[in-house]
Amino acid sequence: MKYIRANRLLQESEKARDEGKAFEYTNEMADYDLLVIDDFGLMNLDIDKCLALFEVIETRDSRKSTIIVSQLPVIKWWDLFGDNTYADACLSRMTSKAYRLECNGRDMRKAQ
């Protein structure tokens, strides 16, 4: 199992690409039985980030479990992508066989 914030995943992916190790990084992310991507939606996805996210999601699709945690409603995820084609491709893989849980309640980080 691996837990990673979305921004960190994209930063690590960019670093791996710059070092010529994008394939290895994507395969590393694909090997985890469970990948938890937290704070999805706190960033806009330019074309490079779209590609990086797509590669991770596509490599895991239908083979391994992925949990995506976001405070942004799913209906607004499409607007994050800087490219419509990647938006469609990623979101279809992220939501087609998904279970969706909505948790509403008080902010656990606020003092009681």
FIKOL-264571 format. One record per atom (N, C-alpha, C): residue number from 1; chain; atom name; x, y, z. Coordinates in steps of 0.001 Angstrom, whole numbers. Example, Ala and Ser with C-alpha at 12.3 -4.5 7.8 and 13.67 -1.06 7.14 Angstrom:
(1; 'A'; 'N'; (13190; -5690; 7800)) (1; 'A'; 'CA'; (12300; -4500; 7800)) (1; 'A'; 'C'; (13200; -3300; 7800)) (2; 'A'; 'N'; (12850; -2250; 7080)) (2; 'A'; 'CA'; (13670; -1060; 7140)) (2; 'A'; 'C'; (12900; 30; 7870)) 
! end
This chain:
(1; 'A'; 'N'; (838; -1177; 0)) (1; 'A'; 'CA'; (0; 0; 0)) (1; 'A'; 'C'; (882; 1238; 0)) (2; 'A'; 'N'; (424; 2245; -730)) (2; 'A'; 'CA'; (1130; 3530; -747)) (2; 'A'; 'C'; (113; 4649; -634)) (3; 'A'; 'N'; (390; 5582; 266)) (3; 'A'; 'CA'; (-394; 6802; 422)) (3; 'A'; 'C'; (455; 7949; -108)) (4; 'A'; 'N'; (-148; 8795; -956)) (4; 'A'; 'CA'; (581; 9933; -1499)) (4; 'A'; 'C'; (-401; 11056; -1829)) (5; 'A'; 'N'; (-2; 12281; -1548)) (5; 'A'; 'CA'; (-822; 13419; -1948)) (5; 'A'; 'C'; (-681; 13606; -3453)) (6; 'A'; 'N'; (-1741; 14049; -4092)) (6; 'A'; 'CA'; (-1749; 14195; -5549)) (6; 'A'; 'C'; (-611; 15091; -6037)) (7; 'A'; 'N'; (-404; 16215; -5368)) (7; 'A'; 'CA'; (684; 17114; -5781)) (7; 'A'; 'C'; (2034; 16419; -5719)) (8; 'A'; 'N'; (2248; 15640; -4673)) (8; 'A'; 'CA'; (3516; 14921; -4517)) (8; 'A'; 'C'; (3684; 13871; -5613)) (9; 'A'; 'N'; (2620; 13165; -5925)) (9; 'A'; 'CA'; (2655; 12178; -7008)) (9; 'A'; 'C'; (3092; 12839; -8313)) (10; 'A'; 'N'; (2518; 13998; -8605)) (10; 'A'; 'CA'; (2845; 14691; -9843)) (10; 'A'; 'C'; (4259; 15267; -9817)) (11; 'A'; 'N'; (4721; 15727; -8661)) (11; 'A'; 'CA'; (6097; 16215; -8537)) (11; 'A'; 'C'; (7098; 15086; -8742)) (12; 'A'; 'N'; (6837; 13954; -8098)) (12; 'A'; 'CA'; (7724; 12799; -8254)) (12; 'A'; 'C'; (7731; 12306; -9694)) (13; 'A'; 'N'; (6570; 12314; -10316)) (13; 'A'; 'CA'; (6474; 11885; -11708)) (13; 'A'; 'C'; (7267; 12819; -12622)) (14; 'A'; 'N'; (7153; 14111; -12370)) (14; 'A'; 'CA'; (7903; 15088; -13174)) (14; 'A'; 'C'; (9405; 14908; -12996)) (15; 'A'; 'N'; (9840; 14697; -11758)) (15; 'A'; 'CA'; (11262; 14472; -11494)) (15; 'A'; 'C'; (11750; 13215; -12214)) (16; 'A'; 'N'; (10966; 12157; -12143)) (16; 'A'; 'CA'; (11335; 10905; -12826)) (16; 'A'; 'C'; (11433; 11128; -14331)) (17; 'A'; 'N'; (10485; 11880; -14891)) (17; 'A'; 'CA'; (10532; 12175; -16330)) (17; 'A'; 'C'; (11800; 12947; -16684)) (18; 'A'; 'N'; (12136; 13952; -15866)) (18; 'A'; 'CA'; (13331; 14753; -16111)) (18; 'A'; 'C'; (14606; 13919; -16038)) (19; 'A'; 'N'; (14585; 12882; -15217)) (19; 'A'; 'CA'; (15741; 11994; -15056)) (19; 'A'; 'C'; (15715; 10823; -16035)) (20; 'A'; 'N'; (14713; 10790; -16910)) (20; 'A'; 'CA'; (14595; 9696; -17864)) (20; 'A'; 'C'; (14100; 8407; -17239)) (21; 'A'; 'N'; (13372; 8504; -16109)) (21; 'A'; 'CA'; (12913; 7320; -15393)) (21; 'A'; 'C'; (11397; 7287; -15249)) (22; 'A'; 'N'; (10688; 7919; -16165)) (22; 'A'; 'CA'; (9223; 7987; -16077)) (22; 'A'; 'C'; (8599; 6594; -16136)) (23; 'A'; 'N'; (9089; 5744; -17011)) (23; 'A'; 'CA'; (8567; 4390; -17150)) (23; 'A'; 'C'; (8715; 3618; -15840)) (24; 'A'; 'N'; (9884; 3719; -15221)) (24; 'A'; 'CA'; (10142; 3021; -13967)) (24; 'A'; 'C'; (9230; 3541; -12851)) (25; 'A'; 'N'; (9043; 4861; -12806)) (25; 'A'; 'CA'; (8189; 5437; -11761)) (25; 'A'; 'C'; (6737; 4977; -11932)) (26; 'A'; 'N'; (6258; 5008; -13154)) (26; 'A'; 'CA'; (4891; 4564; -13418)) (26; 'A'; 'C'; (4722; 3102; -13019)) (27; 'A'; 'N'; (5679; 2278; -13344)) (27; 'A'; 'CA'; (5611; 865; -12967)) (27; 'A'; 'C'; (5681; 674; -11454)) (28; 'A'; 'N'; (6461; 1515; -10772)) (28; 'A'; 'CA'; (6522; 1445; -9311)) (28; 'A'; 'C'; (5134; 1741; -8722)) (29; 'A'; 'N'; (4469; 2770; -9236)) (29; 'A'; 'CA'; (3133; 3115; -8751)) (29; 'A'; 'C'; (2117; 2018; -9098)) (30; 'A'; 'N'; (2339; 1322; -10188)) (30; 'A'; 'CA'; (1438; 251; -10615)) (30; 'A'; 'C'; (1588; -1004; -9762)) (31; 'A'; 'N'; (2728; -1166; -9111)) (31; 'A'; 'CA'; (2989; -2380; -8341)) (31; 'A'; 'C'; (2268; -2434; -6995)) (32; 'A'; 'N'; (1882; -1302; -6463)) (32; 'A'; 'CA'; (1217; -1302; -5156)) (32; 'A'; 'C'; (-167; -1923; -5284)) (33; 'A'; 'N'; (-511; -2798; -4343)) (33; 'A'; 'CA'; (-1845; -3393; -4355)) (33; 'A'; 'C'; (-2915; -2335; -4140)) (34; 'A'; 'N'; (-2589; -1326; -3336)) (34; 'A'; 'CA'; (-3507; -224; -3082)) (34; 'A'; 'C'; (-2716; 1079; -3144)) (35; 'A'; 'N'; (-3195; 2012; -3950)) (35; 'A'; 'CA'; (-2606; 3348; -4039)) (35; 'A'; 'C'; (-3666; 4345; -3604)) (36; 'A'; 'N'; (-3360; 5128; -2571)) (36; 'A'; 'CA'; (-4266; 6156; -2073)) (36; 'A'; 'C'; (-3718; 7508; -2510)) (37; 'A'; 'N'; (-4472; 8190; -3350)) (37; 'A'; 'CA'; (-4087; 9518; -3830)) (37; 'A'; 'C'; (-4975; 10525; -3105)) (38; 'A'; 'N'; (-4373; 11300; -2223)) (38; 'A'; 'CA'; (-5118; 12240; -1383)) (38; 'A'; 'C'; (-5031; 13654; -1953)) (39; 'A'; 'N'; (-5989; 14469; -1576)) (39; 'A'; 'CA'; (-6037; 15890; -1944)) (39; 'A'; 'C'; (-6110; 16117; -3451)) (40; 'A'; 'N'; (-6760; 15203; -4160)) (40; 'A'; 'CA'; (-6956; 15407; -5594)) (40; 'A'; 'C'; (-7886; 16606; -5790)) (41; 'A'; 'N'; (-7507; 17467; -6702)) (41; 'A'; 'CA'; (-8334; 18632; -6998)) (41; 'A'; 'C'; (-7795; 19925; -6450)) (42; 'A'; 'N'; (-6667; 19857; -5740)) (42; 'A'; 'CA'; (-6073; 21077; -5218)) (42; 'A'; 'C'; (-5095; 21696; -6207)) (43; 'A'; 'N'; (-5105; 21198; -7432)) (43; 'A'; 'CA'; (-4184; 21681; -8453)) (43; 'A'; 'C'; (-4881; 21670; -9801)) (44; 'A'; 'N'; (-4401; 22524; -10691)) (44; 'A'; 'CA'; (-4824; 22421; -12083)) (44; 'A'; 'C'; (-3821; 21524; -12787)) (45; 'A'; 'N'; (-4282; 20807; -13769)) (45; 'A'; 'CA'; (-3440; 19823; -14445)) (45; 'A'; 'C'; (-3080; 20316; -15843)) (46; 'A'; 'N'; (-1841; 20805; -15990)) (46; 'A'; 'CA'; (-1382; 21161; -17330)) (46; 'A'; 'C'; (-1143; 19873; -18112)) (47; 'A'; 'N'; (-756; 19986; -19355)) (47; 'A'; 'CA'; (-649; 18807; -20227)) (47; 'A'; 'C'; (338; 17768; -19676)) (48; 'A'; 'N'; (1446; 18202; -19092)) (48; 'A'; 'CA'; (2418; 17250; -18542)) (48; 'A'; 'C'; (1852; 16515; -17328)) (49; 'A'; 'N'; (1126; 17242; -16478)) (49; 'A'; 'CA'; (517; 16612; -15312)) (49; 'A'; 'C'; (-621; 15681; -15731)) (50; 'A'; 'N'; (-1358; 16080; -16762)) (50; 'A'; 'CA'; (-2411; 15206; -17296)) (50; 'A'; 'C'; (-1815; 13880; -17749)) (51; 'A'; 'N'; (-737; 13973; -18503)) (51; 'A'; 'CA'; (-68; 12769; -19007)) (51; 'A'; 'C'; (426; 11900; -17853)) (52; 'A'; 'N'; (1061; 12521; -16864)) (52; 'A'; 'CA'; (1593; 11764; -15730)) (52; 'A'; 'C'; (480; 11053; -14972)) (53; 'A'; 'N'; (-591; 11762; -14701)) (53; 'A'; 'CA'; (-1714; 11151; -13989)) (53; 'A'; 'C'; (-2335; 10036; -14820)) (54; 'A'; 'N'; (-2514; 10290; -16108)) (54; 'A'; 'CA'; (-3081; 9268; -16986)) (54; 'A'; 'C'; (-2238; 7994; -16961)) (55; 'A'; 'N'; (-932; 8144; -17055)) (55; 'A'; 'CA'; (-54; 6967; -17084)) (55; 'A'; 'C'; (-194; 6135; -15810)) (56; 'A'; 'N'; (-263; 6789; -14669)) (56; 'A'; 'CA'; (-417; 6055; -13406)) (56; 'A'; 'C'; (-1776; 5365; -13356)) (57; 'A'; 'N'; (-2827; 6105; -13666)) (57; 'A'; 'CA'; (-4187; 5543; -13596)) (57; 'A'; 'C'; (-4363; 4426; -14619)) (58; 'A'; 'N'; (-3899; 4648; -15834)) (58; 'A'; 'CA'; (-4031; 3638; -16901)) (58; 'A'; 'C'; (-3284; 2359; -16551)) (59; 'A'; 'N'; (-2094; 2496; -15996)) (59; 'A'; 'CA'; (-1289; 1323; -15660)) (59; 'A'; 'C'; (-1942; 478; -14571)) (60; 'A'; 'N'; (-2678; 1124; -13684)) (60; 'A'; 'CA'; (-3352; 417; -12590)) (60; 'A'; 'C'; (-4746; -64; -12965)) (61; 'A'; 'N'; (-5344; 488; -14001)) (61; 'A'; 'CA'; (-6745; 250; -14366)) (61; 'A'; 'C'; (-7078; -1234; -14446)) (62; 'A'; 'N'; (-8086; -1623; -13684)) (62; 'A'; 'CA'; (-8624; -2989; -13661)) (62; 'A'; 'C'; (-7666; -4024; -13103)) (63; 'A'; 'N'; (-6512; -3600; -12614)) (63; 'A'; 'CA'; (-5552; -4553; -12058)) (63; 'A'; 'C'; (-5332; -4371; -10574)) (64; 'A'; 'N'; (-5304; -3121; -10146)) (64; 'A'; 'CA'; (-5012; -2808; -8751)) (64; 'A'; 'C'; (-6025; -1788; -8245)) (65; 'A'; 'N'; (-6167; -1713; -6935)) (65; 'A'; 'CA'; (-7127; -782; -6334)) (65; 'A'; 'C'; (-6495; 589; -6120)) (66; 'A'; 'N'; (-7281; 1611; -6397)) (66; 'A'; 'CA'; (-6848; 2990; -6217)) (66; 'A'; 'C'; (-7960; 3743; -5493)) (67; 'A'; 'N'; (-7585; 4467; -4464)) (67; 'A'; 'CA'; (-8521; 5327; -3750)) (67; 'A'; 'C'; (-8117; 6765; -4039)) (68; 'A'; 'N'; (-9071; 7554; -4481)) (68; 'A'; 'CA'; (-8825; 8968; -4752)) (68; 'A'; 'C'; (-9659; 9766; -3763)) (69; 'A'; 'N'; (-8985; 10585; -2984)) (69; 'A'; 'CA'; (-9632; 11380; -1950)) (69; 'A'; 'C'; (-9618; 12831; -2404)) (70; 'A'; 'N'; (-10794; 13459; -2320)) (70; 'A'; 'CA'; (-10908; 14850; -2767)) (70; 'A'; 'C'; (-11983; 15567; -1976)) (71; 'A'; 'N'; (-11767; 16826; -1738)) (71; 'A'; 'CA'; (-12809; 17656; -1140)) (71; 'A'; 'C'; (-13664; 18296; -2218)) (72; 'A'; 'N'; (-13250; 18149; -3459)) (72; 'A'; 'CA'; (-13958; 18718; -4600)) (72; 'A'; 'C'; (-14967; 17691; -5118)) (73; 'A'; 'N'; (-16203; 18098; -5369)) (73; 'A'; 'CA'; (-17187; 17143; -5905)) (73; 'A'; 'C'; (-16719; 16565; -7253)) (74; 'A'; 'N'; (-17007; 15299; -7460)) (74; 'A'; 'CA'; (-16579; 14604; -8682)) (74; 'A'; 'C'; (-17025; 15358; -9940)) (75; 'A'; 'N'; (-18188; 15950; -9914)) (75; 'A'; 'CA'; (-18719; 16672; -11074)) (75; 'A'; 'C'; (-17791; 17804; -11514)) (76; 'A'; 'N'; (-16932; 18286; -10611)) (76; 'A'; 'CA'; (-16017; 19398; -10931)) (76; 'A'; 'C'; (-14615; 18932; -11320)) (77; 'A'; 'N'; (-14345; 17654; -11261)) (77; 'A'; 'CA'; (-13012; 17156; -11572)) (77; 'A'; 'C'; (-12613; 17446; -13009)) (78; 'A'; 'N'; (-13535; 17349; -13938)) (78; 'A'; 'CA'; (-13234; 17534; -15362)) (78; 'A'; 'C'; (-12590; 18892; -15602)) (79; 'A'; 'N'; (-13039; 19909; -14868)) (79; 'A'; 'CA'; (-12530; 21277; -15038)) (79; 'A'; 'C'; (-11074; 21438; -14616)) (80; 'A'; 'N'; (-10531; 20510; -13874)) (80; 'A'; 'CA'; (-9137; 20587; -13424)) (80; 'A'; 'C'; (-8147; 20346; -14554)) (81; 'A'; 'N'; (-8583; 19595; -15553)) (81; 'A'; 'CA'; (-7677; 19153; -16619)) (81; 'A'; 'C'; (-7480; 20234; -17666)) (82; 'A'; 'N'; (-6220; 20440; -18068)) (82; 'A'; 'CA'; (-5891; 21406; -19098)) (82; 'A'; 'C'; (-6094; 20857; -20497)) (83; 'A'; 'N'; (-6512; 19610; -20604)) (83; 'A'; 'CA'; (-6712; 18977; -21906)) (83; 'A'; 'C'; (-7963; 18104; -21830)) (84; 'A'; 'N'; (-8903; 18354; -22725)) (84; 'A'; 'CA'; (-10180; 17633; -22703)) (84; 'A'; 'C'; (-10023; 16130; -22947)) (85; 'A'; 'N'; (-9110; 15764; -23822)) (85; 'A'; 'CA'; (-8914; 14350; -24128)) (85; 'A'; 'C'; (-8407; 13600; -22905)) (86; 'A'; 'N'; (-7411; 14167; -22217)) (86; 'A'; 'CA'; (-6912; 13530; -20993)) (86; 'A'; 'C'; (-7976; 13528; -19903)) (87; 'A'; 'N'; (-8760; 14601; -19827)) (87; 'A'; 'CA'; (-9841; 14645; -18838)) (87; 'A'; 'C'; (-10776; 13465; -19055)) (88; 'A'; 'N'; (-11222; 13273; -20285)) (88; 'A'; 'CA'; (-12122; 12161; -20593)) (88; 'A'; 'C'; (-11473; 10809; -20302)) (89; 'A'; 'N'; (-10223; 10644; -20734)) (89; 'A'; 'CA'; (-9534; 9360; -20567)) (89; 'A'; 'C'; (-9300; 9033; -19094)) (90; 'A'; 'N'; (-8796; 9998; -18345)) (90; 'A'; 'CA'; (-8528; 9757; -16914)) (90; 'A'; 'C'; (-9814; 9526; -16143)) (91; 'A'; 'N'; (-10776; 10397; -16350)) (91; 'A'; 'CA'; (-11998; 10302; -15558)) (91; 'A'; 'C'; (-12809; 9053; -15871)) (92; 'A'; 'N'; (-12778; 8599; -17110)) (92; 'A'; 'CA'; (-13494; 7364; -17410)) (92; 'A'; 'C'; (-12862; 6189; -16670)) (93; 'A'; 'N'; (-11545; 6189; -16549)) (93; 'A'; 'CA'; (-10860; 5116; -15824)) (93; 'A'; 'C'; (-11023; 5266; -14308)) (94; 'A'; 'N'; (-11078; 6511; -13837)) (94; 'A'; 'CA'; (-11183; 6760; -12405)) (94; 'A'; 'C'; (-12592; 6511; -11871)) (95; 'A'; 'N'; (-13600; 6598; -12716)) (95; 'A'; 'CA'; (-14966; 6521; -12219)) (95; 'A'; 'C'; (-15777; 5345; -12761)) (96; 'A'; 'N'; (-15290; 4640; -13777)) (96; 'A'; 'CA'; (-16116; 3612; -14415)) (96; 'A'; 'C'; (-16436; 2430; -13504)) (97; 'A'; 'N'; (-15498; 1988; -12715)) (97; 'A'; 'CA'; (-15719; 833; -11830)) (97; 'A'; 'C'; (-15535; 1256; -10378)) (98; 'A'; 'N'; (-16002; 2455; -10072)) (98; 'A'; 'CA'; (-15717; 3062; -8780)) (98; 'A'; 'C'; (-16863; 2911; -7795)) (99; 'A'; 'N'; (-16492; 2877; -6553)) (99; 'A'; 'CA'; (-17433; 3044; -5454)) (99; 'A'; 'C'; (-17215; 4456; -4954)) (100; 'A'; 'N'; (-18284; 5162; -4754)) (100; 'A'; 'CA'; (-18170; 6561; -4340)) (100; 'A'; 'C'; (-18733; 6724; -2938)) (101; 'A'; 'N'; (-17901; 7258; -2061)) (101; 'A'; 'CA'; (-18301; 7521; -691)) (101; 'A'; 'C'; (-18248; 9020; -453)) (102; 'A'; 'N'; (-19309; 9562; 77)) (102; 'A'; 'CA'; (-19311; 10968; 441)) (102; 'A'; 'C'; (-19411; 11063; 1948)) (103; 'A'; 'N'; (-18483; 11758; 2528)) (103; 'A'; 'CA'; (-18450; 11929; 3970)) (103; 'A'; 'C'; (-18701; 13397; 4284)) (104; 'A'; 'N'; (-19747; 13650; 4987)) (104; 'A'; 'CA'; (-20063; 15006; 5393)) (104; 'A'; 'C'; (-20000; 15069; 6909)) (105; 'A'; 'N'; (-19534; 16164; 7404)) (105; 'A'; 'CA'; (-19454; 16313; 8852)) (105; 'A'; 'C'; (-18522; 17442; 9207)) (106; 'A'; 'N'; (-18204; 17500; 10460)) (106; 'A'; 'CA'; (-17361; 18602; 10912)) (106; 'A'; 'C'; (-15912; 18379; 10482)) (107; 'A'; 'N'; (-15199; 19466; 10371)) (107; 'A'; 'CA'; (-13788; 19444; 10010)) (107; 'A'; 'C'; (-12992; 18899; 11187)) (108; 'A'; 'N'; (-12322; 17782; 10997)) (108; 'A'; 'CA'; (-11582; 17146; 12091)) (108; 'A'; 'C'; (-10328; 17929; 12470)) (109; 'A'; 'N'; (-9904; 18870; 11648)) (109; 'A'; 'CA'; (-8706; 19657; 11951)) (109; 'A'; 'C'; (-9010; 20873; 12804)) (110; 'A'; 'N'; (-10263; 21249; 12875)) (110; 'A'; 'CA'; (-10645; 22406; 13688)) (110; 'A'; 'C'; (-10724; 21999; 15153)) (111; 'A'; 'N'; (-10382; 22925; 15991)) (111; 'A'; 'CA'; (-10443; 22674; 17439)) (111; 'A'; 'C'; (-11895; 22480; 17865)) (112; 'A'; 'N'; (-12075; 21683; 18857)) (112; 'A'; 'CA'; (-13425; 21395; 19337)) (112; 'A'; 'C'; (-13911; 22458; 20201)) 
! end
